[in-house]
């Protein structure tokens, strides 16, 4: 009797199985990289920008200085690239870096920072 029950259960389970549809593309899509872009301005002091890059990105003083000089001469520069969520965080951290105590005159606004998608 148990052989008959086992055979009945086996045939029942086989008849109820539906073929699974395979997704067309099973590989996850990579997110495009994003860049944190800082623009040059004439109100923030170099020391402030260098200190902000060191604090937010953990860059050594020399790299922060090189980035600040590149932004000063080119008018803008990419200071970091990666995922969108982290780029948004880094942008917000630069904007909230605090007041510029190094400036000759009081600075009312934060650094001009945006994020842009990179090709690829």
HELIX and SHEET records of a PDB file:
HELIX    1   1 UNK A    2  UNK A   16  1                                  15    
HELIX    2   2 UNK A   46  UNK A   57  1                                  12    
HELIX    3   3 UNK A   61  UNK A   74  1                                  14    
HELIX    4   4 UNK A   84  UNK A   95  1                                  12    
SHEET    1   A 3 UNK A  76  UNK A  82  0                                        
SHEET    2   A 3 UNK A  34  UNK A  39 -1                                        
SHEET    3   A 3 UNK A 113  UNK A 117 -1                                        
END                                                                             
